[in-house]
Amino acid sequence: MLNLFLMIPLNLFPCRLHLLVLLGRDKEEDFDKSLHMMLTAVLILLSAFVAIVYPDIVGVLALFGGTCGSMISIYIPGTNF
């Protein structure tokens, strides 16, 4: 049970950081507290929505595995050749 309470806060930091990089706001001087709070709220609401829609973890893992598997089969060969 402790794993569930620690999983979301520990995973929010890298997700938020990569979203900021995608938005082009990865530098310290570009820090915007309202954007930081909005991204955090969106990530928490998105994870809560996925938990409500897919209450069984097997479905979530199958969806994640299928998505990652197809991305790996498309991108890895492209980067090697």
C-alpha positions as CSV (number, residue, x, y, z in Angstrom):
1,M,0.0,0.0,0.0
2,L,2.9,2.3,0.7
3,N,4.0,1.8,-2.9
4,L,0.8,3.2,-4.2
5,F,1.2,6.4,-2.0
6,L,4.7,7.0,-3.2
7,M,4.3,6.1,-6.8
8,I,2.5,9.2,-8.0
9,P,4.7,11.9,-6.3
10,L,7.8,10.2,-7.5
11,N,6.6,9.9,-11.0
12,L,5.2,13.4,-11.3
13,F,8.6,15.0,-11.3
14,P,10.0,13.4,-14.4
15,C,6.7,13.6,-16.2
16,R,6.4,17.3,-15.5
17,L,10.0,17.9,-16.4
18,H,9.6,16.2,-19.8
19,L,6.4,18.1,-20.5
20,L,8.2,21.4,-19.7
21,V,11.0,20.4,-22.1
22,L,8.5,19.7,-24.8
23,L,6.9,23.1,-24.2
24,G,10.4,24.7,-24.4
25,R,10.4,25.9,-20.7
26,D,13.2,23.8,-19.3
27,K,15.4,26.5,-18.0
28,E,15.4,27.8,-14.4
29,E,14.7,31.4,-15.4
30,D,11.6,30.3,-17.3
31,F,10.0,28.9,-14.2
32,D,6.3,29.8,-14.0
33,K,4.5,28.7,-10.9
34,S,1.0,28.7,-12.5
35,L,2.2,26.5,-15.3
36,H,3.9,24.2,-12.7
37,M,0.6,23.9,-10.8
38,M,-1.5,23.4,-13.9
39,L,0.8,20.6,-15.2
40,T,0.7,18.9,-11.8
41,A,-3.1,19.1,-11.7
42,V,-3.5,17.8,-15.2
43,L,-1.2,14.8,-14.5
44,I,-3.0,14.0,-11.3
45,L,-6.4,14.3,-12.9
46,L,-5.2,12.2,-15.9
47,S,-3.9,9.4,-13.6
48,A,-7.2,9.5,-11.6
49,F,-9.2,9.3,-14.8
50,V,-7.2,6.3,-16.0
51,A,-7.7,4.7,-12.6
52,I,-11.4,5.2,-12.8
53,V,-11.8,4.0,-16.4
54,Y,-9.5,1.0,-16.0
55,P,-9.9,-0.2,-12.4
56,D,-8.2,-3.4,-13.2
57,I,-4.5,-3.0,-13.4
58,V,-4.2,-5.8,-16.0
59,G,-6.0,-3.6,-18.6
60,V,-3.7,-0.7,-17.9
61,L,-0.6,-2.8,-18.2
62,A,-1.9,-4.4,-21.5
63,L,-2.6,-0.9,-22.9
64,F,0.8,0.4,-21.9
65,G,2.6,-2.8,-23.1
66,G,0.8,-2.7,-26.5
67,T,1.7,1.0,-26.9
68,C,5.3,0.6,-25.9
69,G,5.7,-2.6,-27.9
70,S,4.5,-1.0,-31.1
71,M,6.6,2.1,-30.6
72,I,9.7,0.0,-30.0
73,S,9.1,-2.0,-33.1
74,I,8.8,1.2,-35.2
75,Y,11.4,3.4,-33.7
76,I,14.3,1.1,-32.8
77,P,14.8,-0.2,-36.4
78,G,14.7,3.3,-37.7
79,T,17.4,4.5,-35.3
80,N,19.7,1.6,-36.1
81,F,19.7,2.0,-39.9
